[in-house]
Amino acid sequence: MALLFTVLIKKNGQKQTQDSNMKFIKSAFLFIILFTAINILSPTTFAQFDLDLGKKIEDKVNKEVNEAVDDKIDETSETIKKGGEVEDKNDNTKTPPKETNNEPDTDSDSNTPVLSNSENKEELKLWSKYDFVAGEKVIFEDDLSGEESGEFPSRWDLLSGSAEIASLGGENVIHYINNNSIILPLMDKKDFLPEVFTIEFDLFFEEDATFRSDYYKVRFFEGTSNYAKIDGKSISTLDIKWNEVKMGQFGGKTKSFTEEKKNWQPKWKHIAVSFNKRSLKLYMDEERILNIPNLGFKPKMFSIGAHYDDRFIKMSSIKNIRVNEGGKKLYDRIMEEGKFITRGILFEVNKATINGESMGTINAIVKLMNKHSDLKFIIEGHTDSDGEESFNQKLSEDRAASVKSMLGQLGIDASRLQSKGWGESKPVSENSTPEGKANNRRVEFIKI
């Protein structure tokens, strides 16, 4: 590194002023520190992020470099009599995030949705034993579409720290800027969680997640402390690490701990929480790792925070947040209404390819139909009104057919199933809000 510093000095001529010397010294120190930082931080980590998050790293390094250089200027300037200014190669121009469409039902370049592929089949196989079932009605949904990078997310409130919209892999995410940053959804009422609910979101875990104690906290109580008293009972936070979840005396780890740690790469993990009057379950990706039969209190609200050692540069982020209200069991709904609606069967954007998280709902339907062999259904697909009507019609038909095909692959006789698409023609909610659109994007099972 000393040699690099010397070479940079010699390249800049012999006839510059003392001010130029000092400017050059700062530039050279900046180059050295940035060179070291880039080699320390894994390229795979940078590859995951767009320049708006990379810029934060550079800004922090710049600050530290300037402080270090100011302390060294007097000493170094006396020893360097000749030299010049080094061109600053650092480009601080922020690259705007790529435009992305997070709405599942808008038009696309292809007129034919993709039904399946080998990668998707492997994903569905991985999630084959998943038993999480999302609530039947969406009460909060934020896919962060339409948000501007660098701004605070418009559908959230801030309890502590700082957070902003950033771009990661072409997608909008909520980036926690510093330790103990906590956000909560903006809702019409203070106690917004119903008696039965599900919460889903994706958390980003970095390359060093397996050896540093960085984690996210979900609070089912007001405030920013780690504990609260509710009805005389001490309630703790729900702590989520890359492979482990704890809440008070309850906890669990993923089954794939050893293998995953060995092959760890920075990644997103899907978190799903279900609460039913008294019991709470938590899933990380396809595994259920927390099961509390009696939580001891009823959650009325929640907030999500990122917690880490702020001596290090962190990229903690969250996306795809959805809260659903639960309801009656599938069979009870069929007996009362002659049908049931599910919003837990999810698809890739503009396609009929079923996502892995859908397998909990699909597995529940298979279990129901195996138990009640007399049940027969028409599977109906529905979309919101975004995009061309003709495209949405075709998309709804393909999605219904895709669900029928999946149930057939899982052993349900084809004679018990029919499929039909209605496109955007039968909305059950307004199409002017994210929650309304999410409720219109649904799959219905009509009893024959």
The 8 nearest C-alpha neighbors of each residue, nearest first, counted from 0:
[[1, 3, 2, 4, 31, 5, 35, 34],
 [2, 0, 4, 3, 5, 6, 31, 7],
 [1, 3, 5, 0, 4, 6, 7, 8],
 [4, 2, 0, 6, 1, 5, 7, 31],
 [3, 5, 1, 7, 2, 6, 0, 8],
 [6, 4, 2, 8, 7, 3, 1, 9],
 [7, 5, 3, 9, 8, 4, 2, 10],
 [6, 8, 4, 10, 5, 9, 3, 11],
 [9, 7, 5, 6, 10, 82, 11, 4],
 [10, 8, 6, 11, 7, 5, 82, 12],
 [11, 9, 7, 8, 12, 6, 82, 83],
 [10, 12, 83, 82, 9, 8, 84, 85],
 [13, 11, 82, 83, 10, 14, 9, 15],
 [12, 14, 82, 81, 15, 83, 11, 9],
 [15, 13, 12, 16, 81, 82, 83, 11],
 [16, 14, 83, 19, 13, 82, 17, 20],
 [15, 17, 19, 18, 20, 14, 83, 81],
 [16, 18, 20, 19, 21, 15, 76, 80],
 [19, 17, 21, 20, 16, 22, 15, 23],
 [18, 20, 22, 16, 17, 21, 84, 15],
 [21, 19, 17, 23, 18, 22, 83, 24],
 [20, 22, 24, 18, 23, 19, 25, 17],
 [23, 21, 19, 25, 24, 20, 18, 26],
 [22, 24, 84, 26, 20, 21, 25, 85],
 [25, 23, 21, 27, 26, 22, 20, 28],
 [24, 26, 28, 22, 23, 27, 68, 29],
 [27, 25, 23, 29, 24, 28, 30, 22],
 [26, 28, 30, 24, 29, 25, 23, 31],
 [27, 29, 31, 25, 30, 26, 24, 32],
 [28, 30, 26, 32, 27, 31, 64, 33],
 [29, 31, 27, 33, 28, 32, 34, 26],
 [32, 30, 34, 28, 29, 33, 35, 27],
 [31, 33, 35, 29, 34, 30, 36, 28],
 [32, 34, 36, 30, 35, 31, 29, 37],
 [33, 35, 31, 37, 32, 36, 30, 38],
 [36, 34, 32, 38, 33, 37, 39, 31],
 [37, 35, 33, 39, 38, 34, 32, 40],
 [36, 38, 40, 34, 39, 35, 33, 41],
 [37, 39, 35, 36, 40, 34, 41, 42],
 [40, 38, 36, 37, 35, 41, 34, 42],
 [39, 41, 37, 38, 36, 42, 44, 45],
 [40, 42, 43, 44, 39, 38, 45, 37],
 [43, 41, 45, 44, 46, 40, 37, 38],
 [44, 42, 46, 41, 45, 47, 265, 264],
 [43, 45, 42, 47, 41, 46, 265, 206],
 [46, 44, 42, 47, 48, 43, 41, 53],
 [47, 45, 43, 44, 48, 42, 49, 168],
 [46, 48, 45, 44, 168, 43, 167, 49],
 [47, 49, 167, 45, 46, 168, 52, 50],
 [50, 48, 167, 51, 166, 52, 168, 53],
 [49, 51, 53, 52, 54, 94, 93, 48],
 [50, 52, 54, 53, 49, 93, 165, 166],
 [53, 51, 54, 55, 50, 49, 48, 165],
 [52, 54, 50, 56, 55, 51, 57, 49],
 [53, 55, 57, 51, 52, 56, 50, 58],
 [56, 54, 58, 52, 53, 57, 59, 51],
 [55, 57, 59, 53, 54, 58, 60, 312],
 [56, 58, 54, 60, 55, 59, 61, 53],
 [59, 57, 61, 55, 60, 56, 54, 62],
 [58, 60, 62, 56, 61, 57, 55, 63],
 [59, 61, 57, 63, 62, 58, 64, 56],
 [62, 60, 58, 64, 59, 63, 57, 65],
 [61, 63, 59, 65, 60, 64, 58, 66],
 [62, 64, 60, 66, 61, 65, 67, 59],
 [65, 63, 61, 67, 66, 62, 29, 68],
 [66, 64, 68, 62, 67, 63, 69, 61],
 [65, 67, 63, 69, 64, 68, 62, 70],
 [66, 68, 64, 70, 65, 69, 63, 71],
 [67, 69, 71, 65, 70, 66, 72, 25],
 [70, 68, 72, 66, 71, 67, 65, 73],
 [69, 71, 68, 67, 72, 66, 73, 74],
 [70, 72, 68, 69, 74, 73, 75, 67],
 [73, 71, 75, 69, 74, 76, 70, 68],
 [74, 72, 76, 75, 71, 77, 70, 69],
 [73, 75, 72, 71, 76, 77, 78, 70],
 [74, 76, 72, 78, 77, 73, 71, 79],
 [77, 75, 79, 78, 73, 72, 74, 21],
 [78, 76, 75, 79, 74, 73, 80, 72],
 [77, 79, 75, 76, 80, 74, 81, 73],
 [80, 78, 76, 81, 77, 75, 82, 20],
 [81, 79, 78, 77, 82, 76, 20, 17],
 [80, 82, 13, 79, 14, 83, 15, 20],
 [83, 81, 13, 11, 8, 12, 20, 15],
 [84, 82, 11, 15, 20, 12, 19, 23],
 [83, 85, 23, 19, 11, 22, 86, 20],
 [84, 86, 23, 87, 26, 83, 11, 27],
 [85, 87, 88, 84, 26, 23, 89, 27],
 [88, 86, 89, 85, 26, 30, 90, 27],
 [87, 89, 86, 90, 30, 85, 26, 91],
 [90, 88, 87, 91, 30, 57, 86, 92],
 [91, 89, 92, 88, 87, 93, 54, 57],
 [90, 92, 89, 93, 54, 57, 58, 94],
 [91, 93, 90, 94, 54, 50, 89, 51],
 [94, 92, 51, 50, 91, 95, 54, 90],
 [93, 95, 50, 92, 96, 51, 49, 97],
 [94, 96, 93, 97, 51, 148, 50, 166],
 [97, 95, 166, 169, 98, 94, 49, 148],
 [98, 96, 169, 99, 95, 170, 166, 168],
 [97, 99, 96, 100, 169, 170, 95, 171],
 [98, 100, 97, 101, 170, 169, 144, 171],
 [101, 99, 102, 98, 144, 103, 105, 348],
 [100, 102, 144, 99, 103, 142, 348, 143],
 [101, 103, 100, 104, 105, 348, 385, 144],
 [102, 104, 348, 349, 105, 101, 347, 346],
 [105, 103, 349, 102, 385, 382, 391, 383],
 [106, 104, 386, 385, 103, 102, 349, 107],
 [105, 107, 386, 387, 390, 104, 349, 108],
 [108, 106, 109, 349, 105, 110, 386, 390],
 [107, 109, 110, 106, 111, 349, 112, 105],
 [108, 110, 107, 111, 112, 106, 349, 113],
 [109, 111, 112, 108, 107, 390, 106, 393],
 [110, 112, 109, 113, 350, 394, 393, 397],
 [113, 111, 350, 351, 114, 349, 110, 394],
 [112, 114, 350, 115, 351, 352, 111, 116],
 [115, 113, 352, 351, 112, 401, 350, 116],
 [116, 114, 352, 113, 119, 117, 120, 351],
 [115, 117, 119, 118, 120, 114, 113, 352],
 [116, 118, 120, 119, 121, 115, 122, 123],
 [117, 119, 121, 120, 116, 122, 115, 123],
 [118, 120, 122, 116, 121, 117, 123, 115],
 [121, 119, 117, 123, 122, 118, 124, 116],
 [120, 122, 124, 118, 119, 123, 125, 117],
 [123, 121, 119, 125, 124, 120, 355, 118],
 [124, 122, 355, 126, 120, 125, 121, 127],
 [123, 125, 127, 121, 122, 126, 120, 355],
 [124, 126, 122, 123, 127, 121, 285, 128],
 [127, 125, 123, 285, 129, 124, 128, 355],
 [126, 128, 124, 125, 129, 123, 358, 362],
 [129, 127, 126, 130, 359, 362, 285, 358],
 [128, 130, 359, 126, 285, 127, 358, 131],
 [129, 131, 359, 128, 132, 362, 363, 360],
 [132, 130, 359, 129, 133, 360, 271, 282],
 [133, 131, 360, 359, 130, 343, 134, 363],
 [134, 132, 343, 197, 135, 131, 323, 342],
 [135, 133, 325, 323, 324, 197, 136, 196],
 [134, 136, 325, 341, 342, 324, 133, 326],
 [137, 135, 324, 323, 134, 138, 438, 325],
 [136, 138, 323, 139, 434, 438, 322, 324],
 [139, 137, 323, 322, 434, 136, 324, 140],
 [140, 138, 322, 321, 137, 434, 141, 323],
 [141, 139, 321, 434, 320, 433, 322, 142],
 [140, 142, 143, 320, 319, 321, 139, 433],
 [141, 143, 319, 144, 140, 320, 101, 318],
 [144, 142, 141, 146, 171, 145, 172, 318],
 [145, 143, 146, 142, 101, 171, 100, 141],
 [144, 146, 143, 147, 171, 142, 100, 99],
 [145, 147, 144, 143, 148, 152, 164, 153],
 [148, 146, 150, 149, 164, 145, 165, 152],
 [147, 149, 164, 165, 150, 146, 166, 96],
 [148, 150, 164, 163, 165, 147, 151, 51],
 [151, 149, 163, 164, 148, 147, 152, 146],
 [150, 152, 163, 164, 153, 162, 149, 155],
 [153, 151, 154, 155, 164, 163, 150, 146],
 [152, 154, 155, 151, 146, 156, 150, 185],
 [155, 153, 185, 152, 184, 156, 141, 186],
 [156, 154, 184, 185, 183, 153, 152, 182],
 [155, 157, 183, 182, 185, 184, 158, 154],
 [158, 156, 182, 159, 181, 183, 155, 161],
 [157, 159, 181, 182, 156, 223, 160, 222],
 [160, 158, 180, 181, 157, 161, 179, 223],
 [161, 159, 180, 179, 177, 181, 178, 162],
 [160, 162, 176, 180, 177, 175, 159, 163],
 [163, 161, 175, 176, 174, 151, 173, 180],
 [164, 162, 151, 150, 174, 149, 173, 152],
 [163, 165, 148, 173, 149, 150, 172, 151],
 [166, 164, 148, 172, 171, 174, 149, 173],
 [165, 167, 171, 170, 96, 49, 169, 172],
 [168, 166, 48, 170, 169, 49, 171, 47],
 [167, 169, 170, 48, 47, 49, 166, 171],
 [168, 170, 97, 167, 166, 96, 99, 171],
 [171, 169, 167, 166, 168, 172, 99, 97],
 [170, 172, 166, 165, 143, 167, 164, 169],
 [173, 171, 318, 165, 164, 317, 166, 174],
 [172, 174, 164, 317, 316, 163, 165, 318],
 [173, 175, 316, 163, 162, 315, 176, 164],
 [176, 174, 162, 315, 177, 316, 180, 161],
 [175, 177, 162, 161, 174, 180, 178, 163],
 [178, 176, 175, 180, 160, 161, 309, 179],
 [177, 179, 306, 307, 180, 309, 305, 308],
 [180, 178, 306, 305, 160, 181, 304, 177],
 [179, 181, 160, 159, 304, 161, 178, 305],
 [182, 180, 304, 159, 158, 303, 157, 179],
 [183, 181, 157, 303, 156, 302, 158, 304],
 [182, 184, 302, 156, 155, 303, 301, 185],
 [185, 183, 155, 186, 156, 154, 182, 302],
 [184, 186, 155, 154, 156, 183, 187, 188],
 [187, 185, 188, 184, 191, 189, 139, 154],
 [186, 188, 189, 185, 191, 190, 184, 138],
 [189, 187, 186, 191, 190, 185, 192, 300],
 [188, 190, 191, 186, 187, 300, 299, 185],
 [191, 189, 299, 300, 188, 192, 193, 298],
 [190, 192, 188, 189, 300, 299, 193, 186],
 [191, 193, 299, 300, 190, 194, 298, 196],
 [194, 192, 195, 196, 324, 191, 299, 325],
 [193, 195, 276, 196, 275, 192, 297, 274],
 [196, 194, 275, 325, 193, 274, 276, 324],
 [197, 195, 324, 325, 274, 323, 273, 193],
 [196, 198, 273, 323, 272, 134, 322, 133],
 [199, 197, 322, 272, 271, 321, 323, 273],
 [200, 198, 271, 321, 270, 320, 272, 322],
 [199, 201, 320, 319, 270, 269, 318, 321],
 [200, 202, 269, 318, 268, 317, 270, 319],
 [203, 201, 317, 268, 267, 316, 204, 269],
 [202, 204, 267, 316, 266, 315, 317, 268],
 [205, 203, 266, 265, 208, 267, 241, 202],
 [206, 204, 265, 208, 207, 203, 266, 44],
 [205, 207, 265, 208, 264, 44, 204, 263],
 [206, 208, 205, 209, 210, 211, 265, 204],
 [209, 207, 205, 211, 206, 210, 204, 241],
 [210, 208, 207, 211, 260, 241, 206, 263],
 [209, 211, 208, 207, 212, 213, 206, 260],
 [212, 210, 208, 213, 209, 207, 307, 308],
 [211, 213, 214, 210, 307, 208, 240, 209],
 [214, 212, 307, 211, 306, 208, 240, 308],
 [213, 215, 240, 239, 306, 305, 212, 238],
 [214, 216, 305, 239, 304, 306, 238, 240],
 [217, 215, 238, 304, 237, 303, 236, 239],
 [216, 218, 303, 237, 302, 236, 304, 219],
 [219, 217, 236, 302, 301, 220, 216, 237],
 [220, 218, 301, 298, 300, 217, 299, 302],
 [219, 221, 218, 300, 301, 222, 227, 298],
 [222, 220, 223, 219, 218, 300, 301, 227],
 [221, 223, 224, 220, 158, 218, 227, 225],
 [222, 224, 225, 221, 158, 159, 181, 218],
 [225, 223, 226, 222, 227, 221, 236, 218],
 [224, 226, 236, 235, 223, 227, 218, 234],
 [227, 225, 235, 234, 224, 236, 233, 228],
 [228, 226, 234, 233, 229, 235, 220, 225],
 [227, 229, 233, 232, 231, 234, 230, 226],
 [228, 230, 232, 231, 227, 233, 234, 296],
 [231, 229, 232, 228, 296, 233, 295, 234],
 [230, 232, 229, 228, 233, 234, 227, 296],
 [231, 233, 229, 228, 230, 234, 295, 296],
 [234, 232, 228, 227, 229, 226, 235, 231],
 [235, 233, 227, 226, 228, 232, 229, 236],
 [234, 236, 226, 247, 225, 246, 227, 233],
 [235, 237, 218, 225, 217, 238, 246, 216],
 [236, 238, 246, 217, 216, 245, 218, 239],
 [239, 237, 216, 245, 244, 215, 236, 246],
 [240, 238, 244, 215, 214, 243, 216, 237],
 [241, 239, 214, 243, 242, 244, 215, 238],
 [240, 242, 243, 204, 208, 239, 209, 214],
 [243, 241, 253, 240, 252, 256, 244, 239],
 [244, 242, 252, 240, 251, 241, 239, 253],
 [243, 245, 239, 250, 238, 251, 240, 252],
 [246, 244, 250, 238, 249, 237, 247, 251],
 [247, 245, 237, 249, 236, 250, 248, 235],
 [246, 248, 249, 235, 245, 234, 236, 250],
 [247, 249, 246, 250, 245, 235, 291, 251],
 [250, 248, 246, 247, 245, 291, 251, 289],
 [249, 251, 245, 244, 289, 246, 248, 252],
 [250, 252, 288, 244, 289, 243, 245, 253],
 [253, 251, 243, 242, 288, 254, 244, 256],
 [252, 254, 242, 255, 256, 288, 243, 286],
 [255, 253, 256, 252, 286, 257, 288, 242],
 [254, 256, 253, 258, 259, 257, 260, 242],
 [255, 257, 259, 254, 253, 258, 260, 242],
 [258, 256, 260, 259, 255, 261, 254, 262],
 [257, 259, 261, 260, 255, 256, 262, 263],
 [258, 260, 262, 256, 261, 263, 257, 255],
 [259, 261, 263, 257, 258, 262, 256, 209],
 [260, 262, 258, 259, 263, 257, 256, 264],
 [263, 261, 259, 260, 258, 264, 257, 256],
 [264, 262, 260, 259, 261, 265, 206, 209],
 [263, 265, 206, 266, 262, 205, 43, 44],
 [266, 264, 205, 206, 204, 44, 263, 267],
 [267, 265, 204, 203, 264, 268, 205, 206],
 [266, 268, 203, 202, 201, 204, 269, 265],
 [267, 269, 202, 201, 284, 270, 203, 266],
 [268, 270, 201, 284, 283, 200, 202, 271],
 [269, 271, 283, 200, 199, 282, 201, 284],
 [272, 270, 199, 282, 281, 198, 269, 283],
 [273, 271, 281, 198, 197, 280, 199, 282],
 [272, 274, 197, 280, 279, 196, 198, 281],
 [275, 273, 279, 196, 195, 278, 197, 276],
 [274, 276, 195, 278, 277, 273, 279, 194],
 [275, 277, 194, 195, 278, 274, 297, 279],
 [278, 276, 293, 275, 294, 297, 279, 295],
 [279, 277, 292, 293, 275, 291, 274, 294],
 [278, 280, 274, 291, 273, 290, 294, 292],
 [281, 279, 290, 273, 289, 272, 291, 274],
 [280, 282, 272, 289, 271, 287, 288, 273],
 [281, 283, 287, 271, 286, 270, 288, 284],
 [284, 282, 270, 286, 269, 285, 287, 268],
 [283, 285, 269, 286, 268, 282, 270, 356],
 [284, 286, 126, 129, 283, 282, 287, 125],
 [287, 285, 282, 283, 284, 288, 253, 129],
 [288, 286, 282, 281, 289, 283, 285, 280],
 [287, 289, 251, 282, 252, 286, 253, 281],
 [290, 288, 281, 280, 251, 287, 250, 291],
 [289, 291, 280, 279, 292, 281, 288, 278],
 [290, 292, 279, 293, 278, 294, 280, 289],
 [293, 291, 278, 290, 294, 279, 277, 280],
 [294, 292, 278, 277, 295, 291, 279, 296],
 [293, 295, 277, 296, 278, 291, 279, 292],
 [296, 294, 293, 277, 297, 232, 278, 234],
 [297, 295, 294, 298, 277, 229, 230, 232],
 [296, 298, 299, 277, 276, 295, 194, 294],
 [299, 297, 219, 300, 296, 192, 220, 301],
 [298, 300, 190, 192, 191, 297, 219, 301],
 [301, 299, 190, 219, 192, 191, 298, 220],
 [302, 300, 219, 218, 220, 183, 217, 303],
 [301, 303, 183, 218, 182, 217, 181, 304],
 [304, 302, 217, 182, 181, 216, 183, 218],
 [303, 305, 181, 216, 180, 215, 179, 182],
 [306, 304, 215, 179, 180, 214, 178, 216],
 [305, 307, 179, 178, 214, 215, 213, 304],
 [308, 306, 213, 178, 309, 214, 305, 212],
 [307, 309, 310, 311, 178, 306, 213, 212],
 [308, 310, 311, 178, 307, 177, 312, 313],
 [309, 311, 308, 312, 307, 313, 178, 177],
 [312, 310, 309, 313, 308, 307, 177, 314],
 [311, 313, 56, 310, 309, 314, 59, 55],
 [314, 312, 315, 311, 309, 176, 177, 307],
 [313, 315, 316, 174, 312, 175, 205, 52],
 [316, 314, 175, 313, 203, 174, 305, 204],
 [317, 315, 174, 203, 173, 175, 202, 314],
 [316, 318, 202, 173, 201, 172, 203, 174],
 [317, 319, 172, 201, 320, 200, 173, 142],
 [320, 318, 142, 200, 201, 141, 321, 317],
 [319, 321, 200, 141, 199, 318, 140, 142],
 [320, 322, 140, 199, 139, 198, 319, 141],
 [323, 321, 198, 139, 138, 197, 137, 140],
 [324, 322, 137, 134, 197, 136, 138, 196],
 [323, 325, 196, 134, 136, 195, 135, 137],
 [326, 324, 134, 195, 196, 135, 323, 197],
 [325, 327, 135, 134, 328, 195, 324, 196],
 [326, 328, 332, 331, 329, 325, 330, 135],
 [327, 329, 331, 330, 332, 326, 333, 325],
 [328, 330, 332, 331, 333, 339, 327, 367],
 [329, 331, 333, 332, 328, 334, 367, 327],
 [332, 330, 334, 328, 333, 329, 335, 327],
 [333, 331, 335, 329, 330, 334, 336, 339],
 [332, 334, 337, 338, 330, 336, 331, 335],
 [333, 335, 331, 332, 337, 336, 330, 338],
 [334, 336, 332, 333, 337, 331, 338, 330],
 [337, 335, 333, 338, 332, 334, 339, 331],
 [336, 338, 333, 446, 334, 335, 445, 332],
 [339, 337, 445, 333, 336, 444, 446, 332],
 [338, 340, 444, 332, 333, 443, 329, 341],
 [341, 339, 443, 442, 444, 135, 342, 338],
 [340, 342, 343, 442, 135, 441, 443, 339],
 [343, 341, 441, 344, 135, 442, 340, 133],
 [342, 344, 133, 341, 357, 360, 345, 132],
 [345, 343, 357, 342, 360, 341, 346, 442],
 [346, 344, 357, 354, 353, 343, 347, 356],
 [347, 345, 353, 354, 352, 351, 348, 350],
 [346, 348, 350, 352, 349, 354, 353, 351],
 [347, 349, 103, 350, 346, 102, 104, 101],
 [350, 348, 103, 104, 347, 105, 112, 107],
 [351, 349, 112, 347, 113, 348, 352, 346],
 [350, 352, 398, 114, 112, 397, 346, 113],
 [353, 351, 114, 346, 115, 350, 347, 113],
 [352, 354, 346, 345, 351, 347, 355, 357],
 [355, 353, 346, 356, 357, 345, 347, 352],
 [354, 356, 123, 357, 126, 358, 122, 353],
 [355, 357, 358, 354, 359, 126, 345, 285],
 [358, 356, 344, 355, 359, 345, 354, 360],
 [357, 359, 361, 360, 356, 362, 355, 129],
 [358, 360, 130, 131, 129, 362, 132, 357],
 [359, 361, 132, 363, 358, 362, 357, 343],
 [362, 360, 358, 364, 363, 359, 365, 357],
 [361, 363, 365, 359, 364, 360, 358, 366],
 [364, 362, 366, 360, 361, 365, 367, 359],
 [365, 363, 367, 361, 366, 362, 368, 360],
 [366, 364, 362, 368, 367, 363, 369, 361],
 [367, 365, 363, 369, 364, 368, 370, 362],
 [366, 368, 364, 370, 365, 369, 363, 371],
 [369, 367, 371, 365, 370, 366, 372, 374],
 [370, 368, 366, 367, 371, 372, 365, 411],
 [369, 371, 367, 368, 372, 366, 365, 373],
 [372, 370, 368, 373, 369, 374, 367, 366],
 [371, 373, 374, 369, 368, 370, 375, 367],
 [372, 374, 371, 375, 368, 415, 370, 369],
 [375, 373, 372, 371, 368, 376, 446, 415],
 [374, 376, 415, 447, 446, 416, 373, 377],
 [377, 375, 446, 416, 445, 447, 444, 378],
 [376, 378, 417, 445, 418, 444, 416, 379],
 [377, 379, 418, 444, 399, 443, 417, 376],
 [380, 378, 419, 443, 420, 442, 399, 418],
 [379, 381, 395, 420, 442, 399, 421, 396],
 [382, 380, 422, 441, 395, 421, 440, 423],
 [383, 381, 440, 423, 422, 439, 104, 391],
 [382, 384, 439, 423, 436, 440, 385, 104],
 [385, 383, 423, 386, 430, 382, 388, 104],
 [386, 384, 105, 383, 104, 387, 102, 106],
 [385, 387, 105, 106, 384, 388, 104, 391],
 [388, 386, 390, 389, 106, 391, 385, 105],
 [387, 389, 391, 390, 392, 386, 423, 422],
 [390, 388, 392, 391, 387, 393, 422, 394],
 [389, 391, 393, 387, 392, 388, 394, 106],
 [392, 390, 422, 394, 388, 389, 393, 395],
 [391, 393, 422, 389, 395, 390, 394, 421],
 [392, 394, 396, 390, 391, 395, 397, 389],
 [393, 395, 391, 397, 396, 392, 390, 398],
 [396, 394, 380, 420, 398, 422, 392, 381],
 [395, 397, 420, 393, 399, 394, 398, 419],
 [396, 398, 400, 394, 395, 399, 351, 401],
 [399, 397, 351, 401, 395, 400, 396, 394],
 [398, 400, 380, 402, 396, 401, 418, 397],
 [399, 401, 403, 397, 398, 402, 418, 404],
 [400, 402, 398, 404, 399, 403, 397, 405],
 [403, 401, 405, 399, 404, 400, 406, 398],
 [404, 402, 400, 406, 401, 405, 407, 399],
 [403, 405, 407, 401, 402, 406, 400, 408],
 [404, 406, 408, 402, 407, 403, 401, 409],
 [407, 405, 409, 403, 408, 404, 411, 402],
 [408, 406, 411, 404, 410, 409, 405, 413],
 [409, 407, 405, 406, 410, 404, 411, 403],
 [410, 408, 406, 407, 411, 405, 365, 362],
 [409, 411, 407, 408, 412, 406, 365, 369],
 [410, 412, 407, 406, 409, 413, 365, 408],
 [413, 411, 414, 415, 407, 410, 416, 406],
 [412, 414, 415, 416, 407, 411, 417, 403],
 [415, 413, 412, 416, 417, 375, 411, 376],
 [416, 414, 375, 413, 412, 376, 417, 374],
 [417, 415, 376, 413, 414, 377, 375, 403],
 [416, 418, 377, 378, 376, 419, 415, 403],
 [417, 419, 378, 377, 399, 400, 379, 403],
 [420, 418, 379, 396, 399, 378, 380, 421],
 [421, 419, 396, 395, 380, 379, 422, 392],
 [420, 422, 381, 424, 392, 380, 395, 423],
 [423, 421, 392, 391, 381, 395, 382, 424],
 [422, 424, 382, 384, 383, 425, 381, 421],
 [423, 425, 422, 421, 426, 381, 384, 382],
 [426, 424, 423, 427, 421, 381, 422, 439],
 [425, 427, 439, 428, 424, 423, 383, 429],
 [426, 428, 439, 425, 438, 429, 435, 430],
 [429, 427, 435, 426, 439, 430, 438, 436],
 [428, 430, 435, 431, 436, 432, 427, 426],
 [429, 431, 436, 435, 432, 428, 383, 384],
 [430, 432, 429, 435, 433, 436, 434, 428],
 [433, 431, 435, 434, 430, 436, 429, 437],
 [434, 432, 436, 435, 140, 437, 141, 431],
 [435, 433, 437, 432, 436, 140, 139, 137],
 [436, 434, 428, 429, 432, 438, 430, 437],
 [435, 437, 430, 439, 433, 383, 438, 434],
 [436, 438, 434, 440, 435, 439, 433, 137],
 [437, 439, 435, 436, 440, 137, 434, 441],
 [438, 440, 436, 383, 437, 426, 441, 382],
 [441, 439, 382, 437, 438, 381, 383, 436],
 [440, 442, 342, 381, 439, 341, 380, 438],
 [441, 443, 380, 341, 379, 340, 381, 342],
 [444, 442, 340, 379, 378, 339, 341, 445],
 [443, 445, 378, 338, 339, 376, 377, 340],
 [444, 446, 338, 377, 376, 443, 447, 337],
 [445, 447, 376, 337, 338, 375, 444, 377],
 [446, 376, 375, 445, 377, 374, 337, 415]]
